Amino acid sequence: MAGYSTATPADGELVRGWVYGAMYQGYWLDPGRTTVVGLRPTPDKKRLVETCAGIVEQLRAAIRPGVLVADIAALGERLRREYYGDEPYAEDWYVFGHGNGLYFEPPIITPGYEGKHSVFQENMVGAAELFLNLPGVGSAGFEQNFIVTQDGTELLTTTPMIWW
């Protein structure tokens, strides 16, 4: 484990959990979720969590065979910018997902990506992810793992995104 705390989170605090490892037919998966302890978020925390989860789902919904990885990253940048506006911390996270194989692999969904596997193809296993941070509110992160199919994606991580 890369890091953890033994502190018990208080009611109303944001908590984030990730699971790492070979989980599906030998493929590395790393789904992540964020929620609020007690499931009664403040309006700002609710907006942060629901926006982050919603952007991840919009990214995943846009992935299908023939779509450029860089186009998905551009969509992620646009959606993140809509949430943050012109705040200086809007550029904190520029990775919107990645391929999954035996580990975290190409393609890396980043702006201008032209590396290995720069076009989504049927049967690719991947992830759409995002982290959003708001000073004074906290941080939210989500990741969905999927297989690219002829019609879009087949979701591998079926744990609910929102818990309230």
PAVEXFI-625249 format. One record per residue: residue in one letter; x, y, z of N, C-alpha, C, CB in turn. Coordinates in pm, whole numbers, padded with zeros to 5 digits, always signed. Glycine has a CB too. Example, Ala and Ser with C-alpha at 12.3 -4.5 7.8 and 13.67 -1.06 7.14 Angstrom:
A+01319-00569+00780+01230-00450+00780+01320-00330+00780+01131-00447+00905
S+01285-00225+00708+01367-00106+00714+01290+00003+00787+01408-00060+00572
// end
This chain:
M+00085-00118+00000+00000+00000+00000+00089+00124+00000-00097+00000+00122
A+00061+00213-00091+00145+00331-00107+00132+00430+00009+00110+00401-00236
G+00019+00436+00072+00000+00529+00182-00140+00517+00236+00028+00671+00138
Y-00153+00542+00363-00283+00532+00426-00279+00608+00557-00324+00385+00449
S-00393+00627+00615-00404+00693+00743-00480+00601+00838-00475+00831+00731
T-00442+00606+00963-00516+00530+01064-00623+00615+01132-00420+00474+01169
A-00636+00741+01089-00738+00830+01146-00876+00788+01097-00710+00978+01109
T-00973+00798+01183-01110+00768+01146-01173+00895+01089-01192+00715+01269
P-01221+00890+00965-01282+01011+00908-01410+01048+00982-01311+00991+00760
A-01431+01177+00997-01549+01228+01068-01667+01240+00972-01518+01364+01133
D-01784+01241+01030-01907+01261+00953-01893+01388+00868-02031+01272+01047
G-01926+01376+00740-01919+01490+00650-01789+01501+00573-01941+01613+00725
E-01687+01423+00609-01559+01430+00537-01564+01349+00408-01445+01380+00625
L-01491+01396+00309-01476+01321+00185-01382+01203+00208-01424+01412+00071
V-01417+01088+00154-01329+00971+00159-01319+00913+00019-01381+00864+00262
R-01200+00864-00012-01176+00809-00146-01111+00673-00130-01086+00905-00231
G-01157+00578-00211-01100+00444-00207-01068+00394-00346-01195+00348-00138
W-00957+00322-00358-00914+00263-00484-00877+00118-00459-00793+00342-00546
V-00901+00034-00556-00862-00106-00549-00765-00129-00665-00988-00204-00556
Y-00650-00189-00637-00548-00211-00739-00516-00358-00754-00420-00134-00705
G-00503-00404-00877-00453-00538-00898-00514-00610-01016-00474-00618-00777
A-00463-00730-01036-00515-00816-01144-00648-00871-01099-00415-00931-01179
M-00756-00830-01169-00889-00866-01124-00976-00932-01229-00958-00747-01073
Y-00951-00905-01353-01040-00956-01457-00958-01028-01562-01123-00841-01520
Q-00963-01160-01562-00891-01243-01659-00745-01202-01671-00958-01235-01796
G-00684-01168-01558-00544-01128-01555-00517-00983-01584-00469-01209-01651
Y-00621-00906-01620-00603-00764-01648-00595-00685-01519-00717-00712-01736
W-00504-00586-01520-00492-00491-01410-00613-00398-01414-00358-00410-01419
L-00681-00384-01304-00790-00288-01292-00766-00204-01168-00929-00359-01286
D-00811-00081-01169-00791+00007-01054-00908+00103-01036-00661+00085-01069
P-01028+00046-01012-01145+00133-00996-01133+00218-00870-01272+00049-00990
G-01191+00339-00878-01188+00429-00764-01322+00498-00744-01079+00533-00783
R-01348+00530-00620-01473+00597-00583-01445+00700-00474-01579+00494-00536
T-01534+00800-00464-01531+00900-00359-01671+00916-00304-01476+01037-00411
T-01681+00933-00173-01810+00961-00111-01788+01049+00011-01883+00830-00073
V-01894+01076+00081-01890+01158+00202-01934+01070+00318-01980+01285+00189
V-01857+01071+00426-01892+00994+00545-02027+01043+00597-01783+01007+00655
G-02118+00949+00620-02252+00983+00667-02350+01008+00554-02246+01103+00755
L-02300+01018+00431-02383+01033+00311-02471+01157+00313-02469+00912+00294
R-02428+01262+00384-02499+01388+00386-02401+01500+00347-02562+01415+00526
P-02370+01511+00218-02271+01609+00175-02323+01753+00181-02225+01578+00034
T-02232+01846+00202-02267+01986+00185-02294+02009+00036-02152+02082+00239
P-02358+02116+00000-02380+02143-00144-02251+02144-00225-02452+02276-00161
D-02143+02203-00171-02016+02207-00244-01956+02068-00262-01916+02298-00172
K-01962+01986-00158-01908+01849-00168-01993+01765-00262-01901+01783-00028
K-02123+01783-00255-02211+01708-00346-02181+01744-00490-02359+01736-00313
R-02166+01872-00519-02136+01916-00656-01999+01862-00700-02138+02070-00664
L-01900+01868-00613-01767+01817-00645-01771+01668-00680-01671+01840-00526
V-01833+01587-00595-01838+01442-00616-01921+01408-00739-01896+01372-00492
E-02039+01466-00751-02126+01432-00863-02070+01481-00997-02265+01492-00841
T-02002+01596-00997-01940+01645-01120-01827+01553-01162-01889+01789-01102
C-01743+01514-01068-01630+01427-01099-01680+01294-01156-01544+01402-00973
A-01776+01232-01090-01832+01105-01139-01897+01125-01276-01936+01049-01039
G-01968+01234-01293-02036+01260-01420-01940+01279-01536-02123+01382-01406
I-01829+01347-01512-01730+01365-01618-01669+01231-01657-01620+01463-01574
V-01639+01148-01559-01583+01015-01590-01681+00937-01677-01553+00936-01460
E-01808+00943-01644-01908+00872-01724-01921+00930-01865-02043+00875-01654
Q-01911+01063-01878-01917+01124-02011-01797+01083-02096-01923+01277-02000
L-01680+01074-02035-01561+01029-02107-01579+00886-02155-01436+01040-02018
R-01623+00799-02065-01642+00658-02101-01746+00644-02211-01684+00577-01977
A-01852+00721-02204-01960+00714-02304-01912+00757-02443-02078+00801-02260
A-01808+00840-02449-01758+00889-02578-01657+00793-02643-01693+01024-02559
I-01613+00692-02569-01512+00599-02621-01578+00489-02701-01429+00538-02506
R-01523+00468-02822-01567+00359-02910-01458+00337-03013-01706+00392-02981
P-01461+00227-03085-01358+00203-03185-01348+00318-03286-01385+00072-03259
G-01225+00355-03319-01201+00461-03417-01186+00600-03358-01310+00463-03514
V-01221+00618-03232-01210+00749-03167-01064+00771-03125-01306+00760-03044
L-01012+00891-03150-00876+00924-03109-00868+00942-02958-00828+01051-03181
V-00763+00888-02899-00740+00905-02755-00729+01054-02722-00611+00831-02711
A-00660+01130-02806-00646+01274-02783-00780+01347-02783-00555+01335-02888
D-00877+01297-02859-01010+01359-02860-01082+01337-02727-01094+01303-02975
I-01063+01222-02666-01123+01198-02534-01057+01289-02431-01108+01047-02493
A-00926+01306-02440-00856+01397-02348-00905+01540-02367-00703+01390-02370
A-00927+01581-02491-00978+01717-02516-01117+01734-02457-00982+01746-02668
L-01200+01631-02467-01331+01635-02403-01315+01649-02252-01413+01508-02437
G-01225+01572-02193-01200+01583-02049-01156+01721-02008-01096+01483-02007
E-01066+01780-02086-01021+01917-02057-01136+02015-02063-00911+01959-02154
R-01220+02003-02164-01335+02094-02179-01431+02081-02062-01408+02067-02312
L-01464+01957-02025-01558+01935-01915-01500+01982-01781-01595+01787-01905
R-01371+01957-01761-01306+02004-01638-01305+02156-01634-01161+01951-01628
R-01277+02219-01746-01275+02366-01753-01414+02424-01727-01224+02414-01891
E-01519+02357-01775-01656+02403-01748-01684+02402-01598-01759+02314-01821
Y-01630+02305-01528-01651+02296-01383-01570+02403-01309-01612+02157-01332
Y-01443+02415-01343-01353+02505-01272-01360+02650-01317-01214+02457-01286
G-01399+02673-01442-01389+02808-01495-01243+02844-01514-01458+02910-01401
D-01204+02963-01477-01066+03008-01496-00980+02997-01372-01066+03150-01543
E-01020+02916-01277-00941+02901-01154-00802+02846-01187-01013+02808-01054
P-00700+02892-01117-00562+02850-01149-00536+02701-01123-00464+02931-01067
Y-00611+02637-01037-00590+02495-01008-00662+02404-01107-00636+02463-00866
A-00721+02461-01211-00795+02381-01309-00706+02285-01386-00866+02473-01407
E-00577+02308-01386-00484+02223-01462-00416+02120-01374-00380+02308-01530
D-00460+02098-01252-00394+02007-01159-00384+01863-01210-00467+02007-01029
W-00481+01816-01283-00483+01676-01326-00508+01671-01475-00590+01594-01249
Y-00416+01615-01550-00428+01614-01696-00442+01474-01755-00310+01683-01757
V-00448+01370-01673-00467+01233-01721-00615+01199-01704-00376+01131-01643
F-00678+01154-01812-00820+01123-01809-00846+00974-01825-00892+01200-01918
G-00743+00893-01812-00757+00749-01820-00635+00686-01882-00881+00712-01900
H-00645+00555-01902-00530+00479-01951-00574+00341-01994-00419+00470-01844
G-00483+00273-02063-00507+00134-02097-00480+00045-01977-00421+00092-02216
N-00541-00070-01976-00516-00169-01872-00474-00298-01939-00642-00191-01782
G-00364-00353-01897-00316-00482-01945-00267-00557-01824-00204-00468-02053
L-00138-00587-01822-00081-00648-01703-00055-00543-01597+00048-00722-01738
Y-00065-00417-01636-00050-00303-01546-00109-00181-01616+00102-00280-01506
F-00089-00063-01563-00127+00065-01621-00046+00082-01750-00102+00186-01520
E-00113+00081-01867-00043+00076-01995-00099+00178-02094-00052-00064-02055
P-00027+00198-02207-00082+00283-02313-00212+00225-02366+00020+00299-02428
P-00299+00313-02413-00278+00457-02428-00300+00530-02296-00373+00513-02535
I-00236+00643-02282-00258+00732-02169-00346+00845-02223-00121+00787-02107
I-00462+00862-02165-00557+00962-02217-00515+01100-02165-00705+00927-02174
T-00429+01163-02244-00376+01296-02212-00386+01385-02335-00229+01286-02162
P-00385+01516-02315-00394+01608-02428-00282+01583-02530-00388+01753-02379
G-00319+01577-02657-00221+01562-02764-00158+01424-02775-00116+01661-02746
Y-00212+01324-02707-00150+01191-02707-00139+01134-02848-00230+01095-02619
E-00019+01092-02884+00006+01029-03014+00089+00903-02999+00075+01126-03108
G+00096+00849-02879+00179+00733-02852+00116+00604-02900+00208+00723-02706
K+00166+00494-02844+00117+00361-02878-00033+00352-02853+00192+00252-02798
H-00106+00297-02949-00251+00280-02940-00322+00415-02930-00287+00193-02819
S-00296+00505-03023-00355+00639-03015-00499+00645-03065-00270+00736-03096
V-00552+00532-03113-00692+00523-03156-00754+00406-03081-00703+00504-03313
F-00871+00427-03022-00939+00318-02952-00980+00210-03052-01062+00370-02874
Q-00959+00086-03011-00995-00028-03094-01080-00125-03013-00870-00099-03149
E-01163-00198-03083-01247-00298-03018-01159-00396-02939-01333-00374-03122
N-01207-00433-02821-01144-00527-02728-01031-00467-02645-01091-00644-02803
M-01001-00338-02660-00904-00275-02570-00966-00270-02431-00864-00131-02620
V-00884-00289-02329-00928-00276-02190-00868-00146-02138-00886-00400-02101
G-00953-00063-02078-00904+00067-02036-00978+00124-01918-00911+00161-02147
A-00943+00249-01888-01003+00319-01775-01026+00465-01812-00912+00309-01651
A-01135+00519-01763-01162+00663-01767-01154+00710-01623-01302+00697-01834
E-01081+00817-01598-01063+00863-01461-01049+01014-01453-00942+00797-01398
L-01070+01065-01333-01056+01209-01310-01041+01235-01161-01177+01286-01366
F-00967+01338-01131-00957+01391-00995-00990+01539-01003-00815+01367-00932
L-01074+01587-00912-01106+01728-00901-01073+01773-00759-01256+01757-00937
N-01014+01889-00746-00978+01944-00615-01036+02084-00603-00824+01947-00595
L-01097+02111-00490-01147+02246-00462-01095+02292-00327-01303+02251-00465
P-01016+02399-00324-00967+02450-00196-01082+02478-00101-00884+02576-00218
G-01067+02436+00021-01169+02455+00123-01281+02354+00119-01226+02591+00110
V-01285+02270+00016-01389+02168+00003-01328+02029+00009-01467+02186-00129
G-01227+02003-00073-01161+01874-00074-01131+01824-00213-01245+01774-00001
S-01111+01693-00221-01072+01628-00346-01163+01508-00372-00924+01584-00341
A-01199+01490-00499-01278+01374-00539-01207+01305-00655-01424+01415-00579
G-01216+01174-00661-01159+01098-00771-01246+00979-00803-01017+01053-00738
F-01256+00948-00931-01332+00832-00977-01257+00767-01090-01476+00872-01022
E-01271+00635-01102-01221+00563-01217-01314+00448-01249-01077+00511-01192
Q-01345+00437-01377-01426+00327-01430-01339+00244-01524-01554+00380-01503
N-01346+00113-01514-01273+00023-01602-01370-00041-01700-01197-00086-01521
F-01323-00063-01825-01413-00108-01930-01338-00185-02039-01486+00012-01991
I-01415-00250-02124-01365-00309-02248-01431-00231-02362-01397-00466-02256
V-01352-00190-02460-01408-00121-02577-01479-00225-02663-01295-00045-02659
T-01604-00197-02695-01684-00286-02779-01719-00215-02908-01812-00333-02705
Q-01779-00285-02999-01820-00228-03126-01913-00108-03105-01890-00334-03212
D-01996-00112-02999-02095-00009-02976-02057+00093-02868-02223-00072-02938
G-01938+00083-02809-01899+00173-02702-01810+00103-02603-02022+00230-02631
T-01856+00092-02478-01777+00023-02377-01865-00072-02296-01708+00124-02285
E-01803-00179-02251-01866-00271-02156-01804-00242-02020-01846-00423-02198
L-01884-00199-01927-01837-00160-01795-01794-00284-01715-01945-00083-01720
L-01673-00280-01659-01624-00388-01574-01640-00357-01426-01478-00416-01604
T-01644-00230-01391-01656-00188-01252-01798-00142-01226-01554-00075-01217
T-01876-00229-01164-02019-00201-01150-02057-00150-01011-02097-00326-01179
T-01960-00119-00928-01989-00058-00798-02054+00079-00822-01860-00044-00711
P-02157+00114-00748-02220+00246-00768-02117+00360-00761-02331+00269-00662
M-02141+00462-00840-02054+00581-00836-02098+00675-00724-02057+00655-00972
I-02227+00693-00708-02280+00786-00607-02355+00703-00503-02375+00895-00673
W-02330+00735-00377-02387+00654-00268-02504+00718-00197-02282+00623-00169
W-02541+00841-00230-02656+00903-00163-02775+00909-00254-02622+01042-00114
// end
